[in-house]
């Protein structure tokens, strides 16, 4: 289950990743991915405490 802010953030990240393959964007994209993974893990932990 993906909430609306996560979808909006993913839509915001995708064009920057596709249109701007510059070396400066790679660390930021990695940080975004790590933050999204942490965020989804927290959302799953909140919605399904049994996991």
Residue pairs with C-beta under 8 A, 6 or more apart in sequence:
1 43
1 47
2 40
3 43
6 36
6 39
6 40
6 43
9 32
9 36
10 36
13 29
13 32
16 25
16 29
17 25
17 29
44 51
45 51
